[in-house]
Amino acid sequence: MMDVLVCAAPGQLVLERRPIPEPTDDEVLIRVRRVGVCGTDMHIYRGTQPFLAYPRVMGHELAGEVVQAPAG
């Protein structure tokens, strides 16, 4: 299981436990180690980002390690 921070609605953050996804044959699985908070995340939290719907998993600026990758 993994922890996921979800913005359920503007101003409402919820920490959820979700299954770790299984990568397909052309994907890699990354263990996220750090996530930065940027302006987009603040707009999501405040409800001022007009191009998305809620609930929304936040965090797209991250650092991690590859834990599973296709052979080859």
C-alpha positions, 0 to 999 in steps of 0.5 A, a space after each residue: 500500500 502507498 500513501 496518497 494526498 488527495 485534494 477532495 475539494 478546495 481547502 480539503 486534503 485527505 491522506 488515503 492508502 491505495 494499492 501500489 500500481 502494477 506497471 504494464 510492460 512499457 512502464 516503470 514503477 517509481 518509489 517517490 522519495 520527495 515531492 515539492 509544493 508548487 504554485 499549481 498545487 496551491 491553486 488546486 488547494 485554493 480552488 483557483 485552478 480552472 482546468 481540473 476536477 476534484 478529487 485530485 491527487 496533488 504533486 507533480 514535482 518529485 524525486 524518486 527511484 526506479 524500483 521496477 522496469 522492463 527488461 532490456 
